[in-house]
Amino acid sequence: MDAILRGLGYAPSFRYEKLRAEWTDAKGQVVIDETPIGNFCEIEGPPRWIDATAKTLGVSSEDYITKNYATLFADWKQETKSPATEMTFKK
């Protein structure tokens, strides 16, 4: 796929790694992502289901993070002054 996308003129813009665990009740999903910059919980589904599930988990709407991983990584780099160029686990 990398060769195909490059052949079409695309270039990588952001690379990241995560380990994910998922739970569902058939209405939505709760996922836990372990990333190099921290662990994040994503609640995915219809808006009312998200709000109800978050409340059940003790998370208020003021605590919601709607940023994508590229933005979270950029924020983390700025806060930590890290020279990292990719959000990947050490190898």
All heavy atoms as an XYZ file, in Angstrom:
726
protein
N       0.824     -1.185      0.000
C       0.000      0.000      0.000
C       0.873      1.256      0.000
O       0.541      2.229     -0.649
C      -0.938     -0.026      1.209
C      -1.903      1.132      1.223
S      -2.813      1.335     -0.311
C      -4.373      0.700      0.076
N       1.997      1.200      0.728
C       2.909      2.342      0.762
C       3.369      2.684     -0.655
O       3.334      3.853     -1.061
C       4.105      2.035      1.665
C       5.065      3.205      1.770
O       4.657      4.265      2.292
O       6.224      3.058      1.341
N       3.776      1.676     -1.423
C       4.269      1.913     -2.782
C       3.166      2.481     -3.672
O       3.421      3.375     -4.484
C       4.827      0.615     -3.371
N       1.956      1.985     -3.518
C       0.836      2.481     -4.324
C       0.578      3.955     -4.023
O       0.455      4.773     -4.939
C      -0.430      1.639     -4.081
C      -0.242      0.230     -4.639
C      -1.659      2.311     -4.692
C      -1.320     -0.748     -4.216
N       0.483      4.282     -2.739
C       0.207      5.674     -2.359
C       1.330      6.606     -2.803
O       1.072      7.702     -3.320
C      -0.041      5.779     -0.860
C      -1.349      5.143     -0.379
C      -1.398      5.098      1.140
C      -2.545      5.891     -0.937
N       2.570      6.177     -2.625
C       3.694      7.010     -3.082
C       3.657      7.168     -4.600
O       3.943      8.246     -5.118
C       5.014      6.411     -2.621
C       5.277      6.602     -1.138
C       6.586      5.917     -0.715
N       6.751      5.888      0.712
C       7.341      6.843      1.421
N       7.820      7.919      0.823
N       7.456      6.734      2.733
N       3.301      6.081     -5.309
C       3.198      6.138     -6.760
C       2.131      7.113     -7.228
O       2.214      7.668     -8.322
N       1.121      7.318     -6.414
C       0.057      8.273     -6.728
C       0.407      9.697     -6.296
O      -0.394     10.613     -6.451
C      -1.255      7.840     -6.055
C      -1.862      6.548     -6.597
C      -3.016      6.089     -5.714
C      -2.322      6.745     -8.039
N       1.603      9.860     -5.730
C       2.058     11.198     -5.341
C       1.828     11.553     -3.887
O       2.092     12.696     -3.490
N       1.358     10.609     -3.087
C       1.154     10.879     -1.664
C       2.452     10.639     -0.895
O       3.270      9.814     -1.285
C       0.063      9.977     -1.083
C      -1.319     10.282     -1.605
C      -1.831      9.605     -2.704
C      -2.096     11.258     -1.004
C      -3.099      9.884     -3.198
C      -3.360     11.548     -1.481
C      -3.858     10.857     -2.570
O      -5.099     11.139     -3.057
N       2.616     11.362      0.191
C       3.782     11.195      1.051
C       3.294     11.056      2.495
O       2.292     11.672      2.871
C       4.713     12.401      0.940
N       3.988     10.253      3.299
C       3.581     10.136      4.710
C       3.631     11.496      5.400
O       4.548     12.283      5.170
C       4.634      9.199      5.305
C       5.273      8.513      4.147
C       5.174      9.457      2.994
N       2.633     11.757      6.237
C       2.619     13.026      6.967
C       2.689     12.816      8.475
O       3.126     13.709      9.201
C       1.372     13.837      6.621
O       0.207     13.113      6.983
N       2.279     11.660      8.957
C       2.302     11.384     10.385
C       2.251      9.874     10.584
O       1.446      9.191      9.958
C       1.102     12.044     11.075
C       1.013     11.781     12.552
C       2.012     12.198     13.412
C      -0.081     11.138     13.091
C       1.928     11.964     14.781
C      -0.179     10.900     14.455
C       0.827     11.323     15.304
N       3.131      9.378     11.449
C       3.146      7.958     11.754
C       3.039      7.800     13.258
O       3.739      8.483     14.019
C       4.444      7.313     11.255
C       4.423      5.806     11.312
C       5.605      5.238     10.555
N       6.792      5.249     11.371
C       7.360      4.158     11.882
N       6.854      2.976     11.649
N       8.435      4.259     12.616
N       2.128      6.918     13.690
C       1.986      6.674     15.118
C       1.636      5.215     15.366
O       1.163      4.521     14.472
C       0.947      7.602     15.746
C      -0.485      7.345     15.360
C      -1.326      6.619     16.201
C      -1.024      7.841     14.183
C      -2.645      6.387     15.863
C      -2.336      7.617     13.838
C      -3.153      6.893     14.679
O      -4.462      6.665     14.342
N       1.916      4.789     16.591
C       1.616      3.427     17.004
C       0.736      3.472     18.247
O       0.833      4.402     19.056
C       2.908      2.664     17.333
C       3.812      2.486     16.146
C       5.146      1.841     16.518
O       5.599      1.963     17.676
O       5.729      1.219     15.630
N      -0.099      2.445     18.368
C      -0.920      2.326     19.571
C      -1.301      0.861     19.748
O      -1.319      0.090     18.790
C      -2.182      3.189     19.479
C      -3.142      2.764     18.372
C      -4.313      3.700     18.285
C      -5.207      3.303     17.110
N      -6.279      4.262     16.908
N      -1.553      0.510     20.983
C      -2.117     -0.787     21.321
C      -3.541     -0.512     21.760
O      -3.784      0.400     22.570
C      -1.324     -1.451     22.440
C       0.153     -1.701     22.138
C       0.877     -2.187     23.388
C       0.292     -2.709     21.022
N      -4.506     -1.265     21.240
C      -5.913     -0.965     21.497
C      -6.638     -2.162     22.077
O      -6.475     -3.281     21.618
C      -6.589     -0.522     20.205
C      -8.096     -0.334     20.347
C      -8.706      0.307     19.140
N      -8.575      1.762     19.294
C      -9.201      2.640     18.541
N      -9.962      2.248     17.541
N      -9.045      3.926     18.756
N      -7.478     -1.894     23.086
C      -8.424     -2.867     23.619
C      -9.815     -2.282     23.407
O     -10.007     -1.066     23.555
C      -8.159     -3.124     25.100
N     -10.778     -3.123     23.024
C     -12.111     -2.634     22.673
C     -13.205     -3.360     23.447
O     -13.096     -4.555     23.695
C     -12.373     -2.851     21.179
C     -11.376     -2.198     20.265
C     -11.672     -2.446     18.796
O     -12.767     -2.939     18.460
O     -10.800     -2.130     17.979
N     -14.257     -2.609     23.796
C     -15.461     -3.156     24.410
C     -16.666     -2.586     23.674
O     -16.634     -1.447     23.208
C     -15.558     -2.758     25.879
C     -14.495     -3.342     26.746
C     -14.566     -4.491     27.473
C     -13.192     -2.811     26.981
N     -13.389     -4.704     28.136
C     -12.519     -3.684     27.849
C     -12.500     -1.687     26.530
C     -11.227     -3.471     28.295
C     -11.204     -1.465     26.951
C     -10.585     -2.353     27.828
N     -17.737     -3.362     23.565
C     -18.935     -2.869     22.902
C     -20.182     -3.412     23.588
O     -20.139     -4.457     24.234
C     -18.956     -3.252     21.410
O     -20.094     -2.637     20.787
C     -19.035     -4.758     21.206
N     -21.268     -2.689     23.441
C     -22.571     -3.174     23.887
C     -23.539     -3.208     22.712
O     -24.734     -3.208     22.878
C     -23.121     -2.308     25.025
C     -23.495     -0.907     24.573
O     -23.264     -0.558     23.399
O     -24.026     -0.140     25.406
N     -23.002     -3.211     21.492
C     -23.751     -3.220     20.234
C     -24.371     -1.861     19.897
O     -24.934     -1.686     18.837
C     -24.814     -4.320     20.204
N     -24.257     -0.892     20.783
C     -24.740      0.465     20.500
C     -23.574      1.405     20.223
O     -23.722      2.402     19.539
C     -25.553      1.002     21.677
C     -26.814      0.220     21.959
C     -27.494      0.761     23.199
C     -28.664     -0.136     23.582
N     -29.222      0.242     24.879
N     -22.421      1.092     20.807
C     -21.229      1.907     20.648
C     -20.026      1.146     21.172
O     -20.148     -0.009     21.590
N     -18.892      1.791     21.147
C     -17.653      1.165     21.584
C     -16.918      2.049     22.577
O     -16.930      3.274     22.458
C     -16.695      0.956     20.405
C     -16.976     -0.233     19.562
C     -15.822     -0.460     18.595
O     -15.374      0.464     17.941
N     -15.357     -1.688     18.541
N     -16.267      1.398     23.525
C     -15.317      2.061     24.408
C     -13.981      1.404     24.122
O     -13.876      0.172     24.141
C     -15.693      1.894     25.894
C     -14.635      2.529     26.790
C     -17.067      2.502     26.173
N     -12.994      2.196     23.789
C     -11.679      1.652     23.474
C     -10.627      2.338     24.343
O     -10.758      3.512     24.693
C     -11.321      1.796     21.976
C     -12.366      1.114     21.108
C     -11.167      3.234     21.558
N      -9.613      1.575     24.695
C      -8.477      2.115     25.435
C      -7.265      1.994     24.526
O      -6.943      0.902     24.061
C      -8.215      1.335     26.746
C      -9.461      1.309     27.634
C      -7.000      1.920     27.482
C      -9.900      2.658     28.145
N      -6.636      3.113     24.240
C      -5.435      3.141     23.422
C      -4.235      3.429     24.301
O      -4.210      4.433     25.028
C      -5.512      4.232     22.349
C      -6.485      3.904     21.237
O      -6.847      2.719     21.085
O      -6.887      4.832     20.513
N      -3.247      2.556     24.254
C      -1.963      2.797     24.907
C      -1.046      3.349     23.836
O      -0.806      2.700     22.818
C      -1.411      1.493     25.476
C      -0.085      1.662     26.172
C       0.475      0.339     26.685
O      -0.276     -0.652     26.785
O       1.685      0.305     26.963
N      -0.566      4.572     24.024
C       0.288      5.224     23.033
C       1.602      5.628     23.686
O       1.705      5.652     24.921
C      -0.378      6.484     22.437
O      -0.234      7.575     23.352
C      -1.847      6.272     22.098
N       2.585      5.988     22.888
C       3.857      6.445     23.457
C       3.741      7.725     24.295
O       4.622      8.014     25.091
C       4.727      6.682     22.228
C       4.155      5.791     21.180
C       2.674      5.806     21.438
N       2.661      8.478     24.127
C       2.513      9.731     24.880
C       1.478      9.619     25.997
O       1.177     10.606     26.651
C       2.197     10.924     23.954
C       0.858     10.752     23.263
C       3.322     11.134     22.953
C       0.353     12.004     22.544
N       0.924      8.445     26.207
C      -0.053      8.253     27.278
C      -1.185      7.341     26.846
O      -1.247      6.914     25.690
N      -2.064      7.066     27.774
C      -3.208      6.207     27.501
C      -4.451      7.065     27.337
O      -4.646      8.042     28.072
C      -3.396      5.202     28.634
C      -2.204      4.278     28.759
O      -1.489      4.031     27.796
N      -1.977      3.769     29.953
N      -5.288      6.684     26.380
C      -6.487      7.448     26.063
C      -7.671      6.507     25.944
O      -7.545      5.397     25.438
C      -6.316      8.220     24.747
C      -5.197      9.213     24.780
C      -3.912      8.857     24.395
C      -5.417     10.502     25.221
C      -2.870      9.770     24.433
C      -4.382     11.429     25.275
C      -3.106     11.056     24.877
N      -8.810      6.973     26.403
C     -10.059      6.237     26.260
C     -10.885      6.955     25.200
O     -11.054      8.178     25.264
C     -10.816      6.213     27.586
S     -12.430      5.424     27.481
N     -11.364      6.186     24.241
C     -12.256      6.743     23.218
C     -13.631      6.119     23.397
O     -13.753      4.906     23.574
C     -11.729      6.445     21.814
C     -10.417      7.128     21.506
C      -9.955      6.846     20.086
O     -10.791      6.530     19.218
O      -8.742      6.944     19.847
N     -14.635      6.951     23.364
C     -16.020      6.491     23.431
C     -16.638      6.844     22.086
O     -16.743      8.018     21.736
C     -16.771      7.157     24.604
C     -16.037      6.909     25.918
C     -18.202      6.640     24.671
C     -16.602      7.673     27.102
N     -17.014      5.816     21.342
C     -17.466      6.013     19.964
C     -18.881      5.475     19.796
O     -19.171      4.337     20.160
C     -16.517      5.290     19.008
C     -15.079      5.757     19.141
C     -14.078      4.878     18.409
O     -14.400      3.718     18.087
O     -12.960      5.355     18.160
N     -19.753      6.306     19.258
C     -21.139      5.910     19.039
C     -22.002      7.139     18.857
O     -21.496      8.255     18.699
N     -23.323      6.962     18.903
C     -24.230      8.112     18.799
C     -23.986      9.091     19.959
O     -23.662      8.665     21.078
C     -25.619      7.474     18.898
C     -25.424      6.033     18.523
C     -24.041      5.688     18.988
N     -24.133     10.383     19.699
C     -23.837     11.389     20.723
C     -24.495     11.142     22.088
O     -23.844     11.283     23.124
C     -24.328     12.697     20.103
C     -24.195     12.470     18.630
C     -24.526     11.005     18.435
N     -25.765     10.781     22.119
C     -26.440     10.558     23.405
C     -25.850      9.354     24.121
O     -25.723      9.346     25.343
C     -27.944     10.378     23.192
C     -28.603     11.667     22.706
C     -30.021     11.445     22.352
N     -30.838     11.775     23.508
C     -32.139     11.774     23.507
N     -32.800     11.457     22.429
N     -32.804     12.096     24.595
N     -25.478      8.319     23.355
C     -24.862      7.131     23.945
C     -23.495      7.485     24.513
O     -23.133      7.040     25.604
C     -24.755      6.013     22.896
C     -24.208      4.743     23.452
C     -24.924      3.730     24.016
C     -22.840      4.360     23.531
N     -24.077      2.734     24.442
C     -22.782      3.099     24.155
C     -21.640      4.945     23.146
C     -21.597      2.430     24.393
C     -20.451      4.287     23.379
C     -20.430      3.032     23.994
N     -22.734      8.292     23.774
C     -21.416      8.729     24.252
C     -21.558      9.462     25.585
O     -20.853      9.157     26.554
C     -20.711      9.621     23.215
C     -20.326      8.793     21.983
C     -19.503     10.327     23.817
C     -19.823      9.620     20.813
N     -22.469     10.419     25.649
C     -22.654     11.198     26.877
C     -23.089     10.308     28.046
O     -22.582     10.454     29.158
C     -23.663     12.317     26.663
C     -23.146     13.411     25.735
O     -21.910     13.549     25.588
O     -23.980     14.134     25.164
N     -24.015      9.386     27.804
C     -24.491      8.497     28.869
C     -23.370      7.560     29.334
O     -23.209      7.324     30.540
C     -25.700      7.688     28.385
N     -22.597      7.041     28.387
C     -21.501      6.140     28.737
C     -20.419      6.886     29.504
O     -19.894      6.385     30.503
C     -20.929      5.479     27.465
O     -21.983      4.753     26.818
C     -19.784      4.549     27.783
N     -20.093      8.085     29.055
C     -19.092      8.892     29.758
C     -19.547      9.161     31.191
O     -18.754      9.031     32.138
C     -18.853     10.198     29.017
N     -20.809      9.508     31.359
C     -21.334      9.774     32.698
C     -21.210      8.528     33.574
O     -20.789      8.610     34.731
C     -22.789     10.235     32.614
C     -23.370     10.638     33.941
C     -24.778     11.181     33.784
C     -25.330     11.586     35.139
N     -26.696     12.106     35.023
N     -21.543      7.364     33.023
C     -21.432      6.108     33.764
C     -19.980      5.856     34.188
O     -19.720      5.328     35.272
C     -21.941      4.926     32.908
O     -23.321      5.152     32.600
C     -21.789      3.602     33.614
N     -19.047      6.253     33.339
C     -17.626      6.067     33.628
C     -17.042      7.179     34.498
O     -15.857      7.160     34.824
C     -16.832      5.979     32.313
C     -17.132      4.755     31.448
C     -16.450      4.875     30.096
C     -16.704      3.480     32.168
N     -17.874      8.170     34.853
C     -17.406      9.253     35.718
C     -16.652     10.338     34.975
O     -15.861     11.062     35.576
N     -16.909     10.462     33.676
C     -16.229     11.467     32.854
C     -17.238     12.548     32.484
O     -18.296     12.260     31.922
C     -15.648     10.828     31.559
C     -15.000     11.880     30.685
C     -14.683      9.711     31.903
N     -16.918     13.799     32.798
C     -17.819     14.900     32.453
C     -17.495     15.415     31.055
O     -16.381     15.238     30.556
C     -17.696     16.032     33.473
O     -16.448     16.678     33.335
N     -18.434     16.079     30.456
C     -18.221     16.605     29.096
C     -17.082     17.613     29.056
O     -16.438     17.780     28.031
C     -19.510     17.210     28.540
O     -19.962     18.261     29.367
N     -16.788     18.262     30.179
C     -15.663     19.197     30.238
C     -14.326     18.478     30.091
O     -13.319     19.088     29.740
C     -15.675     19.988     31.556
C     -16.829     20.958     31.695
C     -18.123     20.278     32.144
O     -18.063     19.259     32.866
O     -19.197     20.755     31.760
N     -14.314     17.186     30.350
C     -13.091     16.393     30.240
C     -12.898     15.780     28.855
O     -11.875     15.144     28.599
C     -13.079     15.268     31.286
C     -13.033     15.804     32.705
O     -12.366     16.830     32.930
O     -13.651     15.188     33.586
N     -13.865     15.947     27.974
C     -13.759     15.357     26.637
C     -12.565     15.962     25.897
O     -12.306     17.163     25.973
C     -15.002     15.641     25.796
C     -16.270     14.912     26.192
C     -16.363     14.165     27.355
C     -17.389     15.003     25.386
C     -17.541     13.518     27.694
C     -18.575     14.355     25.717
C     -18.652     13.623     26.883
O     -19.813     12.990     27.209
N     -11.852     15.136     25.181
C     -10.778     15.578     24.292
C     -11.222     15.230     22.882
O     -11.504     14.068     22.595
C      -9.447     14.861     24.621
C      -8.994     15.168     26.045
C      -8.367     15.246     23.604
C      -7.818     14.316     26.500
N     -11.278     16.211     22.008
C     -11.723     15.942     20.638
C     -10.581     16.077     19.627
O     -10.809     16.005     18.427
C     -12.887     16.886     20.251
O     -12.447     18.236     20.388
C     -14.103     16.649     21.144
N      -9.375     16.245     20.122
C      -8.216     16.378     19.237
C      -7.833     15.018     18.667
O      -8.010     13.990     19.320
C      -7.018     16.938     20.005
C      -7.221     18.330     20.543
C      -6.022     18.768     21.360
C      -6.215     20.162     21.921
N      -5.049     20.593     22.710
N      -7.259     15.021     17.465
C      -6.750     13.778     16.887
C      -5.340     13.511     17.420
O      -4.745     14.347     18.102
C      -6.785     13.826     15.354
C      -5.898     14.909     14.777
O      -4.892     15.305     15.366
N      -6.261     15.396     13.607
N      -4.814     12.307     17.097
C      -3.501     11.950     17.650
C      -2.375     12.844     17.126
O      -1.419     13.106     17.851
C      -3.188     10.474     17.394
C      -3.892      9.571     18.384
C      -4.751      8.576     17.960
C      -3.689      9.725     19.749
C      -5.396      7.750     18.867
C      -4.328      8.913     20.665
C      -5.182      7.924     20.217
O      -5.815      7.113     21.126
N      -2.466     13.335     15.916
C      -1.430     14.229     15.399
C      -1.368     15.512     16.236
O      -0.283     15.994     16.592
C      -1.678     14.556     13.926
N      -2.517     16.058     16.571
C      -2.557     17.274     17.389
C      -2.112     16.986     18.817
O      -1.360     17.772     19.415
C      -3.969     17.886     17.370
O      -4.333     18.149     16.012
C      -4.041     19.166     18.176
N      -2.559     15.869     19.382
C      -2.111     15.494     20.730
C      -0.598     15.331     20.771
O       0.057     15.755     21.727
C      -2.789     14.198     21.180
C      -4.284     14.287     21.479
C      -4.859     12.887     21.685
C      -4.543     15.161     22.693
N      -0.029     14.726     19.722
C       1.417     14.539     19.649
C       2.130     15.891     19.560
O       3.122     16.133     20.249
C       1.774     13.661     18.453
C       3.239     13.403     18.281
C       3.962     12.722     19.255
C       3.907     13.816     17.138
C       5.322     12.470     19.096
C       5.251     13.566     16.964
C       5.967     12.895     17.946
N       1.625     16.784     18.726
C       2.232     18.118     18.600
C       2.182     18.863     19.939
O       3.164     19.491     20.343
C       1.528     18.919     17.506
N       1.053     18.776     20.637
C       0.927     19.409     21.953
C       1.927     18.804     22.938
O       2.579     19.528     23.698
C      -0.493     19.251     22.505
C      -1.537     20.038     21.739
O      -1.170     20.894     20.900
O      -2.734     19.787     21.984
N       2.039     17.462     22.928
C       2.968     16.766     23.818
C       4.411     17.184     23.537
O       5.186     17.422     24.456
C       2.788     15.254     23.653
C       3.762     14.431     24.414
C       3.673     14.051     25.720
C       4.981     13.877     23.919
N       4.767     13.293     26.065
C       5.589     13.164     24.977
C       5.623     13.896     22.681
C       6.796     12.493     24.830
C       6.826     13.235     22.538
C       7.401     12.541     23.603
N       4.761     17.267     22.245
C       6.118     17.692     21.878
C       6.417     19.086     22.416
O       7.499     19.344     22.932
C       6.301     17.672     20.357
C       6.503     16.296     19.788
C       6.745     16.335     18.301
C       7.838     17.300     17.981
N       8.590     17.067     16.791
N       5.458     19.980     22.275
C       5.658     21.351     22.744
C       5.803     21.377     24.265
O       6.682     22.067     24.794
C       4.488     22.227     22.311
C       4.668     23.692     22.654
C       3.568     24.555     22.072
O       2.594     24.070     21.514
N       3.723     25.848     22.218
N       4.969     20.624     24.971
C       5.017     20.609     26.431
C       6.297     19.969     26.965
O       6.853     20.428     27.970
C       3.814     19.844     26.990
C       2.500     20.562     26.806
C       1.307     19.677     27.138
O       1.486     18.625     27.804
O       0.194     20.026     26.721
N       6.767     18.905     26.308
C       7.922     18.162     26.816
C       9.234     18.583     26.163
O      10.293     18.135     26.581
C       7.742     16.652     26.590
O       7.701     16.390     25.185
C       6.485     16.138     27.271
N       9.143     19.399     25.119
C      10.327     19.803     24.340
C      11.019     18.578     23.709
O      12.215     18.573     23.486
C      11.332     20.586     25.190
C      10.753     21.754     25.950
C      10.207     22.815     25.031
C       9.753     24.020     25.839
N       8.526     24.596     25.379
N      10.247     17.556     23.416
C      10.789     16.331     22.827
C      11.191     16.558     21.375
O      10.481     17.224     20.619
C       9.746     15.210     22.877
O      10.204     14.080     22.160
N      12.315     15.970     20.956
C      12.726     16.069     19.555
C      12.093     14.980     18.675
O      12.392     14.898     17.492
C      14.247     15.868     19.637
C      14.423     14.937     20.794
C      13.352     15.341     21.782
N      11.209     14.149     19.251
C      10.595     13.046     18.497
C       9.910     13.566     17.235
O       9.308     14.638     17.236
C       9.586     12.311     19.370
N      10.028     12.800     16.163
C       9.380     13.172     14.904
C       8.199     12.267     14.582
O       7.402     12.589     13.707
C      10.379     13.126     13.735
O      10.922     11.804     13.649
C      11.490     14.146     13.928
N       8.107     11.134     15.279
C       6.996     10.209     15.081
C       6.513      9.744     16.442
O       7.280      9.663     17.397
C       7.451      8.989     14.265
C       7.905      9.356     12.865
C       8.337      8.130     12.066
O       8.877      7.177     12.661
O       8.110      8.140     10.852
N       5.243      9.415     16.536
C       4.664      8.947     17.785
C       4.720      7.417     17.788
O       3.710      6.731     17.604
C       3.210      9.444     17.925
C       2.666      9.302     19.335
S       1.039     10.084     19.502
C      -0.021      8.664     19.267
N       5.925      6.896     17.967
C       6.132      5.454     17.926
C       6.816      4.990     19.209
O       7.499      5.767     19.874
C       6.974      5.050     16.709
O       8.208      5.769     16.728
C       6.244      5.349     15.409
N       6.613      3.725     19.529
C       7.237      3.142     20.707
C       8.721      2.943     20.435
O       9.132      2.694     19.303
C       6.598      1.792     21.059
C       5.166      1.925     21.523
C       4.123      1.579     20.686
C       4.882      2.381     22.799
C       2.802      1.699     21.107
C       3.559      2.503     23.231
C       2.534      2.148     22.383
N       9.533      3.044     21.482
C      10.972      2.797     21.354
C      11.200      1.354     20.960
O      10.503      0.469     21.418
C      11.689      3.100     22.680
C      11.671      4.544     23.052
C      12.372      4.751     24.378
C      12.281      6.214     24.787
N      12.907      6.454     26.079
N      12.186      1.136     20.123
C      12.490     -0.223     19.683
C      13.891     -0.584     20.039
O      14.742      0.169     20.240
C      12.265     -0.356     18.203
C      10.811     -0.134     17.892
C      10.493     -0.384     16.455
C       9.041     -0.059     16.301
N       8.331     -0.357     15.282
